[in-house]
Amino acid sequence: MKLLPLILGIFIPPVGVFMTYGIGPTLFINIGLTLLGWIPGSIHAVWAIAKQNENYNDSTY
């Protein structure tokens, strides 16, 4: 798992999601959740980054 996007996903959620997904629906969802509150944005960012890393790790076998 890449540590930098995960740490940024906790402290600055949209930046962590952007580093993982780029510009797309996941980023816009995260921006909306972060505008509603830092905690929902952080939870979504950590979940999305972990899910992306899980999918990446599954496809390498």
PQR file of N, CA, C, O and H, with PARSE charges and radii, in Angstrom:
ATOM      1  N   MET A   1       0.845  -1.170   0.000 -0.4000 1.5000
ATOM      2  CA  MET A   1       0.000   0.000   0.000 -0.0000 2.0000
ATOM      3  C   MET A   1       0.895   1.238   0.000  0.5500 1.7000
ATOM      4  O   MET A   1       1.887   1.308   0.726 -0.5500 1.4000
ATOM      5  N   LYS A   2       0.532   2.181  -0.804 -0.4000 1.5000
ATOM      6  CA  LYS A   2       1.294   3.424  -0.852 -0.0000 2.0000
ATOM      7  C   LYS A   2       0.893   4.295   0.330  0.5500 1.7000
ATOM      8  O   LYS A   2      -0.288   4.556   0.557 -0.5500 1.4000
ATOM      9  H   LYS A   2      -0.274   2.125  -1.394  0.4000 1.0000
ATOM     10  N   LEU A   3       1.873   4.730   1.059 -0.4000 1.5000
ATOM     11  CA  LEU A   3       1.626   5.419   2.317 -0.0000 2.0000
ATOM     12  C   LEU A   3       1.270   6.895   2.138  0.5500 1.7000
ATOM     13  O   LEU A   3       0.409   7.404   2.856 -0.5500 1.4000
ATOM     14  H   LEU A   3       2.833   4.518   0.874  0.4000 1.0000
ATOM     15  N   LEU A   4       1.903   7.586   1.213 -0.4000 1.5000
ATOM     16  CA  LEU A   4       1.658   9.025   1.052 -0.0000 2.0000
ATOM     17  C   LEU A   4       0.201   9.341   0.701  0.5500 1.7000
ATOM     18  O   LEU A   4      -0.388  10.205   1.351 -0.5500 1.4000
ATOM     19  H   LEU A   4       2.603   7.173   0.630  0.4000 1.0000
ATOM     20  N   PRO A   5      -0.412   8.685  -0.295 -0.5600 1.5000
ATOM     21  CA  PRO A   5      -1.820   8.997  -0.560  0.2800 2.0000
ATOM     22  C   PRO A   5      -2.728   8.695   0.632  0.5500 1.7000
ATOM     23  O   PRO A   5      -3.712   9.399   0.856 -0.5500 1.4000
ATOM     24  N   LEU A   6      -2.404   7.664   1.385 -0.4000 1.5000
ATOM     25  CA  LEU A   6      -3.222   7.327   2.544 -0.0000 2.0000
ATOM     26  C   LEU A   6      -3.116   8.401   3.626  0.5500 1.7000
ATOM     27  O   LEU A   6      -4.125   8.785   4.216 -0.5500 1.4000
ATOM     28  H   LEU A   6      -1.605   7.092   1.202  0.4000 1.0000
ATOM     29  N   ILE A   7      -1.912   8.884   3.886 -0.4000 1.5000
ATOM     30  CA  ILE A   7      -1.726   9.952   4.880 -0.0000 2.0000
ATOM     31  C   ILE A   7      -2.418  11.234   4.419  0.5500 1.7000
ATOM     32  O   ILE A   7      -3.080  11.906   5.211 -0.5500 1.4000
ATOM     33  H   ILE A   7      -1.092   8.572   3.406  0.4000 1.0000
ATOM     34  N   LEU A   8      -2.265  11.569   3.147 -0.4000 1.5000
ATOM     35  CA  LEU A   8      -2.948  12.756   2.624 -0.0000 2.0000
ATOM     36  C   LEU A   8      -4.460  12.569   2.641  0.5500 1.7000
ATOM     37  O   LEU A   8      -5.204  13.530   2.840 -0.5500 1.4000
ATOM     38  H   LEU A   8      -1.728  11.024   2.504  0.4000 1.0000
ATOM     39  N   GLY A   9      -4.918  11.333   2.430 -0.4000 1.5000
ATOM     40  CA  GLY A   9      -6.342  11.057   2.495 -0.0000 2.0000
ATOM     41  C   GLY A   9      -6.925  11.294   3.874  0.5500 1.7000
ATOM     42  O   GLY A   9      -8.110  11.602   4.006 -0.5500 1.4000
ATOM     43  H   GLY A   9      -4.314  10.553   2.268  0.4000 1.0000
ATOM     44  N   ILE A  10      -6.111  11.153   4.891 -0.4000 1.5000
ATOM     45  CA  ILE A  10      -6.570  11.415   6.254 -0.0000 2.0000
ATOM     46  C   ILE A  10      -6.588  12.915   6.540  0.5500 1.7000
ATOM     47  O   ILE A  10      -7.560  13.425   7.097 -0.5500 1.4000
ATOM     48  H   ILE A  10      -5.149  10.902   4.784  0.4000 1.0000
ATOM     49  N   PHE A  11      -5.530  13.621   6.168 -0.4000 1.5000
ATOM     50  CA  PHE A  11      -5.408  15.026   6.527 -0.0000 2.0000
ATOM     51  C   PHE A  11      -5.990  15.983   5.491  0.5500 1.7000
ATOM     52  O   PHE A  11      -6.588  16.995   5.857 -0.5500 1.4000
ATOM     53  H   PHE A  11      -4.741  13.207   5.716  0.4000 1.0000
ATOM     54  N   ILE A  12      -5.826  15.681   4.206 -0.4000 1.5000
ATOM     55  CA  ILE A  12      -6.369  16.511   3.117 -0.0000 2.0000
ATOM     56  C   ILE A  12      -7.047  15.548   2.131  0.5500 1.7000
ATOM     57  O   ILE A  12      -6.458  15.200   1.107 -0.5500 1.4000
ATOM     58  H   ILE A  12      -5.341  14.859   3.908  0.4000 1.0000
ATOM     59  N   PRO A  13      -8.273  15.118   2.430 -0.5600 1.5000
ATOM     60  CA  PRO A  13      -8.902  14.036   1.680  0.2800 2.0000
ATOM     61  C   PRO A  13      -8.921  14.179   0.154  0.5500 1.7000
ATOM     62  O   PRO A  13      -8.577  13.215  -0.530 -0.5500 1.4000
ATOM     63  N   PRO A  14      -9.303  15.327  -0.415 -0.5600 1.5000
ATOM     64  CA  PRO A  14      -9.330  15.392  -1.878  0.2800 2.0000
ATOM     65  C   PRO A  14      -7.962  15.193  -2.538  0.5500 1.7000
ATOM     66  O   PRO A  14      -7.883  14.660  -3.645 -0.5500 1.4000
ATOM     67  N   VAL A  15      -6.896  15.612  -1.875 -0.4000 1.5000
ATOM     68  CA  VAL A  15      -5.563  15.455  -2.457 -0.0000 2.0000
ATOM     69  C   VAL A  15      -5.180  13.974  -2.516  0.5500 1.7000
ATOM     70  O   VAL A  15      -4.630  13.516  -3.518 -0.5500 1.4000
ATOM     71  H   VAL A  15      -6.960  16.045  -0.975  0.4000 1.0000
ATOM     72  N   GLY A  16      -5.465  13.233  -1.460 -0.4000 1.5000
ATOM     73  CA  GLY A  16      -5.174  11.807  -1.460 -0.0000 2.0000
ATOM     74  C   GLY A  16      -5.958  11.057  -2.528  0.5500 1.7000
ATOM     75  O   GLY A  16      -5.421  10.174  -3.197 -0.5500 1.4000
ATOM     76  H   GLY A  16      -5.912  13.605  -0.646  0.4000 1.0000
ATOM     77  N   VAL A  17      -7.227  11.411  -2.684 -0.4000 1.5000
ATOM     78  CA  VAL A  17      -8.053  10.770  -3.715 -0.0000 2.0000
ATOM     79  C   VAL A  17      -7.562  11.165  -5.100  0.5500 1.7000
ATOM     80  O   VAL A  17      -7.527  10.326  -5.999 -0.5500 1.4000
ATOM     81  H   VAL A  17      -7.663  12.128  -2.140  0.4000 1.0000
ATOM     82  N   PHE A  18      -7.185  12.413  -5.288 -0.4000 1.5000
ATOM     83  CA  PHE A  18      -6.669  12.853  -6.581 -0.0000 2.0000
ATOM     84  C   PHE A  18      -5.393  12.103  -6.954  0.5500 1.7000
ATOM     85  O   PHE A  18      -5.212  11.722  -8.110 -0.5500 1.4000
ATOM     86  H   PHE A  18      -7.214  13.095  -4.558  0.4000 1.0000
ATOM     87  N   MET A  19      -4.513  11.891  -5.984 -0.4000 1.5000
ATOM     88  CA  MET A  19      -3.270  11.166  -6.259 -0.0000 2.0000
ATOM     89  C   MET A  19      -3.540   9.717  -6.655  0.5500 1.7000
ATOM     90  O   MET A  19      -2.757   9.122  -7.395 -0.5500 1.4000
ATOM     91  H   MET A  19      -4.660  12.200  -5.044  0.4000 1.0000
ATOM     92  N   THR A  20      -4.635   9.151  -6.170 -0.4000 1.5000
ATOM     93  CA  THR A  20      -4.952   7.756  -6.456 -0.0000 2.0000
ATOM     94  C   THR A  20      -5.786   7.605  -7.719  0.5500 1.7000
ATOM     95  O   THR A  20      -5.508   6.725  -8.534 -0.5500 1.4000
ATOM     96  H   THR A  20      -5.270   9.634  -5.569  0.4000 1.0000
ATOM     97  N   TYR A  21      -6.802   8.444  -7.901 -0.4000 1.5000
ATOM     98  CA  TYR A  21      -7.765   8.282  -8.995 -0.0000 2.0000
ATOM     99  C   TYR A  21      -7.637   9.314 -10.101  0.5500 1.7000
ATOM    100  O   TYR A  21      -8.106   9.076 -11.214 -0.5500 1.4000
ATOM    101  H   TYR A  21      -7.028   9.159  -7.240  0.4000 1.0000
ATOM    102  N   GLY A  22      -7.018  10.446  -9.830 -0.4000 1.5000
ATOM    103  CA  GLY A  22      -7.019  11.529 -10.803 -0.0000 2.0000
ATOM    104  C   GLY A  22      -8.360  12.245 -10.776  0.5500 1.7000
ATOM    105  O   GLY A  22      -9.111  12.138  -9.807 -0.5500 1.4000
ATOM    106  H   GLY A  22      -6.637  10.640  -8.926  0.4000 1.0000
ATOM    107  N   ILE A  23      -8.653  12.970 -11.836 -0.4000 1.5000
ATOM    108  CA  ILE A  23      -9.920  13.700 -11.900 -0.0000 2.0000
ATOM    109  C   ILE A  23     -10.996  12.741 -12.390  0.5500 1.7000
ATOM    110  O   ILE A  23     -10.867  12.126 -13.449 -0.5500 1.4000
ATOM    111  H   ILE A  23      -8.043  13.057 -12.624  0.4000 1.0000
ATOM    112  N   GLY A  24     -12.056  12.625 -11.602 -0.4000 1.5000
ATOM    113  CA  GLY A  24     -13.131  11.720 -11.951 -0.0000 2.0000
ATOM    114  C   GLY A  24     -14.230  11.769 -10.905  0.5500 1.7000
ATOM    115  O   GLY A  24     -14.206  12.610 -10.006 -0.5500 1.4000
ATOM    116  H   GLY A  24     -12.161  13.125 -10.742  0.4000 1.0000
ATOM    117  N   PRO A  25     -15.191  10.867 -11.027 -0.5600 1.5000
ATOM    118  CA  PRO A  25     -16.337  10.901 -10.111  0.2800 2.0000
ATOM    119  C   PRO A  25     -15.951  10.678  -8.645  0.5500 1.7000
ATOM    120  O   PRO A  25     -16.560  11.264  -7.749 -0.5500 1.4000
ATOM    121  N   THR A  26     -14.961   9.850  -8.401 -0.4000 1.5000
ATOM    122  CA  THR A  26     -14.551   9.597  -7.018 -0.0000 2.0000
ATOM    123  C   THR A  26     -14.012  10.870  -6.372  0.5500 1.7000
ATOM    124  O   THR A  26     -14.268  11.129  -5.197 -0.5500 1.4000
ATOM    125  H   THR A  26     -14.467   9.375  -9.128  0.4000 1.0000
ATOM    126  N   LEU A  27     -13.272  11.655  -7.131 -0.4000 1.5000
ATOM    127  CA  LEU A  27     -12.743  12.911  -6.605 -0.0000 2.0000
ATOM    128  C   LEU A  27     -13.876  13.883  -6.290  0.5500 1.7000
ATOM    129  O   LEU A  27     -13.860  14.530  -5.242 -0.5500 1.4000
ATOM    130  H   LEU A  27     -13.064  11.445  -8.087  0.4000 1.0000
ATOM    131  N   PHE A  28     -14.858  13.993  -7.184 -0.4000 1.5000
ATOM    132  CA  PHE A  28     -15.953  14.932  -6.959 -0.0000 2.0000
ATOM    133  C   PHE A  28     -16.828  14.496  -5.782  0.5500 1.7000
ATOM    134  O   PHE A  28     -17.314  15.338  -5.027 -0.5500 1.4000
ATOM    135  H   PHE A  28     -14.871  13.468  -8.035  0.4000 1.0000
ATOM    136  N   ILE A  29     -17.028  13.201  -5.625 -0.4000 1.5000
ATOM    137  CA  ILE A  29     -17.758  12.702  -4.461 -0.0000 2.0000
ATOM    138  C   ILE A  29     -17.001  13.076  -3.191  0.5500 1.7000
ATOM    139  O   ILE A  29     -17.600  13.521  -2.213 -0.5500 1.4000
ATOM    140  H   ILE A  29     -16.633  12.518  -6.239  0.4000 1.0000
ATOM    141  N   ASN A  30     -15.694  12.894  -3.210 -0.4000 1.5000
ATOM    142  CA  ASN A  30     -14.901  13.200  -2.035 -0.0000 2.0000
ATOM    143  C   ASN A  30     -14.901  14.693  -1.726  0.5500 1.7000
ATOM    144  O   ASN A  30     -14.957  15.078  -0.558 -0.5500 1.4000
ATOM    145  H   ASN A  30     -15.207  12.532  -4.005  0.4000 1.0000
ATOM    146  N   ILE A  31     -14.840  15.524  -2.736 -0.4000 1.5000
ATOM    147  CA  ILE A  31     -14.896  16.967  -2.506 -0.0000 2.0000
ATOM    148  C   ILE A  31     -16.229  17.337  -1.856  0.5500 1.7000
ATOM    149  O   ILE A  31     -16.259  18.127  -0.913 -0.5500 1.4000
ATOM    150  H   ILE A  31     -14.794  15.211  -3.685  0.4000 1.0000
ATOM    151  N   GLY A  32     -17.328  16.772  -2.352 -0.4000 1.5000
ATOM    152  CA  GLY A  32     -18.642  17.036  -1.756 -0.0000 2.0000
ATOM    153  C   GLY A  32     -18.722  16.583  -0.307  0.5500 1.7000
ATOM    154  O   GLY A  32     -19.241  17.302   0.547 -0.5500 1.4000
ATOM    155  H   GLY A  32     -17.304  16.130  -3.119  0.4000 1.0000
ATOM    156  N   LEU A  33     -18.208  15.391  -0.030 -0.4000 1.5000
ATOM    157  CA  LEU A  33     -18.221  14.905   1.351 -0.0000 2.0000
ATOM    158  C   LEU A  33     -17.328  15.746   2.248  0.5500 1.7000
ATOM    159  O   LEU A  33     -17.663  15.984   3.408 -0.5500 1.4000
ATOM    160  H   LEU A  33     -17.786  14.806  -0.724  0.4000 1.0000
ATOM    161  N   THR A  34     -16.200  16.197   1.725 -0.4000 1.5000
ATOM    162  CA  THR A  34     -15.307  17.032   2.520 -0.0000 2.0000
ATOM    163  C   THR A  34     -15.952  18.396   2.799  0.5500 1.7000
ATOM    164  O   THR A  34     -15.742  18.971   3.867 -0.5500 1.4000
ATOM    165  H   THR A  34     -15.928  16.004   0.782  0.4000 1.0000
ATOM    166  N   LEU A  35     -16.721  18.907   1.862 -0.4000 1.5000
ATOM    167  CA  LEU A  35     -17.427  20.164   2.111 -0.0000 2.0000
ATOM    168  C   LEU A  35     -18.491  19.993   3.190  0.5500 1.7000
ATOM    169  O   LEU A  35     -18.790  20.940   3.918 -0.5500 1.4000
ATOM    170  H   LEU A  35     -16.891  18.440   0.995  0.4000 1.0000
ATOM    171  N   LEU A  36     -19.063  18.802   3.301 -0.4000 1.5000
ATOM    172  CA  LEU A  36     -20.030  18.530   4.364 -0.0000 2.0000
ATOM    173  C   LEU A  36     -19.349  18.377   5.719  0.5500 1.7000
ATOM    174  O   LEU A  36     -19.964  18.599   6.762 -0.5500 1.4000
ATOM    175  H   LEU A  36     -18.820  18.033   2.710  0.4000 1.0000
ATOM    176  N   GLY A  37     -18.094  18.002   5.692 -0.4000 1.5000
ATOM    177  CA  GLY A  37     -17.343  17.844   6.931 -0.0000 2.0000
ATOM    178  C   GLY A  37     -16.064  17.085   6.673  0.5500 1.7000
ATOM    179  O   GLY A  37     -15.990  16.249   5.773 -0.5500 1.4000
ATOM    180  H   GLY A  37     -17.595  17.822   4.844  0.4000 1.0000
ATOM    181  N   TRP A  38     -15.070  17.381   7.465 -0.4000 1.5000
ATOM    182  CA  TRP A  38     -13.758  16.752   7.267 -0.0000 2.0000
ATOM    183  C   TRP A  38     -13.818  15.240   7.523  0.5500 1.7000
ATOM    184  O   TRP A  38     -13.176  14.472   6.807 -0.5500 1.4000
ATOM    185  H   TRP A  38     -15.130  18.060   8.196  0.4000 1.0000
ATOM    186  N   ILE A  39     -14.572  14.811   8.523 -0.4000 1.5000
ATOM    187  CA  ILE A  39     -14.614  13.380   8.872 -0.0000 2.0000
ATOM    188  C   ILE A  39     -15.226  12.541   7.753  0.5500 1.7000
ATOM    189  O   ILE A  39     -14.632  11.527   7.389 -0.5500 1.4000
ATOM    190  H   ILE A  39     -15.093  15.435   9.105  0.4000 1.0000
ATOM    191  N   PRO A  40     -16.385  12.904   7.183 -0.5600 1.5000
ATOM    192  CA  PRO A  40     -16.900  12.099   6.065  0.2800 2.0000
ATOM    193  C   PRO A  40     -15.951  12.048   4.873  0.5500 1.7000
ATOM    194  O   PRO A  40     -15.820  11.010   4.225 -0.5500 1.4000
ATOM    195  N   GLY A  41     -15.292  13.159   4.585 -0.4000 1.5000
ATOM    196  CA  GLY A  41     -14.328  13.185   3.488 -0.0000 2.0000
ATOM    197  C   GLY A  41     -13.141  12.284   3.758  0.5500 1.7000
ATOM    198  O   GLY A  41     -12.667  11.591   2.858 -0.5500 1.4000
ATOM    199  H   GLY A  41     -15.398  14.003   5.112  0.4000 1.0000
ATOM    200  N   SER A  42     -12.659  12.288   4.991 -0.4000 1.5000
ATOM    201  CA  SER A  42     -11.521  11.444   5.355 -0.0000 2.0000
ATOM    202  C   SER A  42     -11.884   9.966   5.312  0.5500 1.7000
ATOM    203  O   SER A  42     -11.107   9.144   4.827 -0.5500 1.4000
ATOM    204  H   SER A  42     -13.045  12.851   5.722  0.4000 1.0000
ATOM    205  N   ILE A  43     -13.058   9.631   5.818 -0.4000 1.5000
ATOM    206  CA  ILE A  43     -13.498   8.225   5.790 -0.0000 2.0000
ATOM    207  C   ILE A  43     -13.603   7.742   4.352  0.5500 1.7000
ATOM    208  O   ILE A  43     -13.124   6.656   4.023 -0.5500 1.4000
ATOM    209  H   ILE A  43     -13.690  10.299   6.212  0.4000 1.0000
ATOM    210  N   HIS A  44     -14.221   8.535   3.501 -0.4000 1.5000
ATOM    211  CA  HIS A  44     -14.357   8.143   2.103 -0.0000 2.0000
ATOM    212  C   HIS A  44     -12.997   8.027   1.426  0.5500 1.7000
ATOM    213  O   HIS A  44     -12.766   7.099   0.651 -0.5500 1.4000
ATOM    214  H   HIS A  44     -14.610   9.417   3.767  0.4000 1.0000
ATOM    215  N   ALA A  45     -12.097   8.963   1.714 -0.4000 1.5000
ATOM    216  CA  ALA A  45     -10.773   8.937   1.092 -0.0000 2.0000
ATOM    217  C   ALA A  45      -9.996   7.692   1.485  0.5500 1.7000
ATOM    218  O   ALA A  45      -9.413   7.027   0.628 -0.5500 1.4000
ATOM    219  H   ALA A  45     -12.284   9.717   2.343  0.4000 1.0000
ATOM    220  N   VAL A  46      -9.983   7.372   2.768 -0.4000 1.5000
ATOM    221  CA  VAL A  46      -9.257   6.183   3.229 -0.0000 2.0000
ATOM    222  C   VAL A  46      -9.873   4.927   2.618  0.5500 1.7000
ATOM    223  O   VAL A  46      -9.152   4.026   2.190 -0.5500 1.4000
ATOM    224  H   VAL A  46     -10.456   7.911   3.464  0.4000 1.0000
ATOM    225  N   TRP A  47     -11.193   4.864   2.578 -0.4000 1.5000
ATOM    226  CA  TRP A  47     -11.860   3.690   1.988 -0.0000 2.0000
ATOM    227  C   TRP A  47     -11.539   3.579   0.494  0.5500 1.7000
ATOM    228  O   TRP A  47     -11.215   2.494   0.010 -0.5500 1.4000
ATOM    229  H   TRP A  47     -11.779   5.596   2.926  0.4000 1.0000
ATOM    230  N   ALA A  48     -11.627   4.686  -0.233 -0.4000 1.5000
ATOM    231  CA  ALA A  48     -11.390   4.654  -1.681 -0.0000 2.0000
ATOM    232  C   ALA A  48      -9.935   4.295  -1.994  0.5500 1.7000
ATOM    233  O   ALA A  48      -9.677   3.514  -2.910 -0.5500 1.4000
ATOM    234  H   ALA A  48     -11.891   5.567   0.159  0.4000 1.0000
ATOM    235  N   ILE A  49      -8.993   4.853  -1.249 -0.4000 1.5000
ATOM    236  CA  ILE A  49      -7.576   4.563  -1.487 -0.0000 2.0000
ATOM    237  C   ILE A  49      -7.269   3.111  -1.159  0.5500 1.7000
ATOM    238  O   ILE A  49      -6.546   2.446  -1.902 -0.5500 1.4000
ATOM    239  H   ILE A  49      -9.203   5.487  -0.505  0.4000 1.0000
ATOM    240  N   ALA A  50      -7.814   2.612  -0.048 -0.4000 1.5000
ATOM    241  CA  ALA A  50      -7.592   1.206   0.322 -0.0000 2.0000
ATOM    242  C   ALA A  50      -8.227   0.269  -0.706  0.5500 1.7000
ATOM    243  O   ALA A  50      -7.643  -0.759  -1.051 -0.5500 1.4000
ATOM    244  H   ALA A  50      -8.401   3.152   0.555  0.4000 1.0000
ATOM    245  N   LYS A  51      -9.403   0.611  -1.190 -0.4000 1.5000
ATOM    246  CA  LYS A  51     -10.082  -0.213  -2.189 -0.0000 2.0000
ATOM    247  C   LYS A  51      -9.285  -0.250  -3.500  0.5500 1.7000
ATOM    248  O   LYS A  51      -9.152  -1.308  -4.115 -0.5500 1.4000
ATOM    249  H   LYS A  51      -9.877   1.446  -0.910  0.4000 1.0000
ATOM    250  N   GLN A  52      -8.760   0.890  -3.922 -0.4000 1.5000
ATOM    251  CA  GLN A  52      -7.956   0.938  -5.148 -0.0000 2.0000
ATOM    252  C   GLN A  52      -6.700   0.086  -4.992  0.5500 1.7000
ATOM    253  O   GLN A  52      -6.338  -0.659  -5.903 -0.5500 1.4000
ATOM    254  H   GLN A  52      -8.868   1.750  -3.422  0.4000 1.0000
ATOM    255  N   ASN A  53      -6.035   0.194  -3.844 -0.4000 1.5000
ATOM    256  CA  ASN A  53      -4.834  -0.605  -3.606 -0.0000 2.0000
ATOM    257  C   ASN A  53      -5.163  -2.086  -3.535  0.5500 1.7000
ATOM    258  O   ASN A  53      -4.372  -2.915  -3.984 -0.5500 1.4000
ATOM    259  H   ASN A  53      -6.330   0.799  -3.105  0.4000 1.0000
ATOM    260  N   GLU A  54      -6.319  -2.432  -2.977 -0.4000 1.5000
ATOM    261  CA  GLU A  54      -6.751  -3.831  -2.913 -0.0000 2.0000
ATOM    262  C   GLU A  54      -6.986  -4.379  -4.312  0.5500 1.7000
ATOM    263  O   GLU A  54      -6.567  -5.494  -4.622 -0.5500 1.4000
ATOM    264  H   GLU A  54      -6.962  -1.759  -2.612  0.4000 1.0000
ATOM    265  N   ASN A  55      -7.656  -3.599  -5.163 -0.4000 1.5000
ATOM    266  CA  ASN A  55      -7.897  -4.030  -6.536 -0.0000 2.0000
ATOM    267  C   ASN A  55      -6.587  -4.160  -7.307  0.5500 1.7000
ATOM    268  O   ASN A  55      -6.429  -5.077  -8.113 -0.5500 1.4000
ATOM    269  H   ASN A  55      -7.996  -2.693  -4.911  0.4000 1.0000
ATOM    270  N   TYR A  56      -5.652  -3.251  -7.065 -0.4000 1.5000
ATOM    271  CA  TYR A  56      -4.351  -3.315  -7.728 -0.0000 2.0000
ATOM    272  C   TYR A  56      -3.588  -4.562  -7.300  0.5500 1.7000
ATOM    273  O   TYR A  56      -2.990  -5.243  -8.133 -0.5500 1.4000
ATOM    274  H   TYR A  56      -5.780  -2.505  -6.411  0.4000 1.0000
ATOM    275  N   ASN A  57      -3.605  -4.861  -6.010 -0.4000 1.5000
ATOM    276  CA  ASN A  57      -2.888  -6.031  -5.500 -0.0000 2.0000
ATOM    277  C   ASN A  57      -3.511  -7.329  -5.995  0.5500 1.7000
ATOM    278  O   ASN A  57      -2.786  -8.287  -6.260 -0.5500 1.4000
ATOM    279  H   ASN A  57      -4.090  -4.308  -5.332  0.4000 1.0000
ATOM    280  N   ASP A  58      -4.838  -7.388  -6.128 -0.4000 1.5000
ATOM    281  CA  ASP A  58      -5.508  -8.589  -6.621 -0.0000 2.0000
ATOM    282  C   ASP A  58      -5.177  -8.870  -8.080  0.5500 1.7000
ATOM    283  O   ASP A  58      -5.091 -10.027  -8.490 -0.5500 1.4000
ATOM    284  H   ASP A  58      -5.427  -6.609  -5.913  0.4000 1.0000
ATOM    285  N   SER A  59      -4.990  -7.806  -8.866 -0.4000 1.5000
ATOM    286  CA  SER A  59      -4.750  -7.991 -10.297 -0.0000 2.0000
ATOM    287  C   SER A  59      -3.308  -8.350 -10.609  0.5500 1.7000
ATOM    288  O   SER A  59      -3.003  -8.715 -11.744 -0.5500 1.4000
ATOM    289  H   SER A  59      -5.059  -6.865  -8.533  0.4000 1.0000
ATOM    290  N   THR A  60      -2.420  -8.258  -9.641 -0.4000 1.5000
ATOM    291  CA  THR A  60      -1.017  -8.552  -9.925 -0.0000 2.0000
ATOM    292  C   THR A  60      -0.698 -10.031  -9.774  0.5500 1.7000
ATOM    293  O   THR A  60       0.398 -10.461 -10.134 -0.5500 1.4000
ATOM    294  H   THR A  60      -2.668  -7.961  -8.719  0.4000 1.0000
ATOM    295  N   TYR A  61      -1.623 -10.811  -9.253 -0.4000 1.5000
ATOM    296  CA  TYR A  61      -1.349 -12.250  -9.078 -0.0000 2.0000
ATOM    297  C   TYR A  61      -1.750 -13.040 -10.284  0.5500 1.7000
ATOM    298  O   TYR A  61      -1.589 -14.260 -10.304 -0.5500 1.4000
ATOM    299  H   TYR A  61      -2.513 -10.461  -8.961  0.4000 1.0000
TER
END
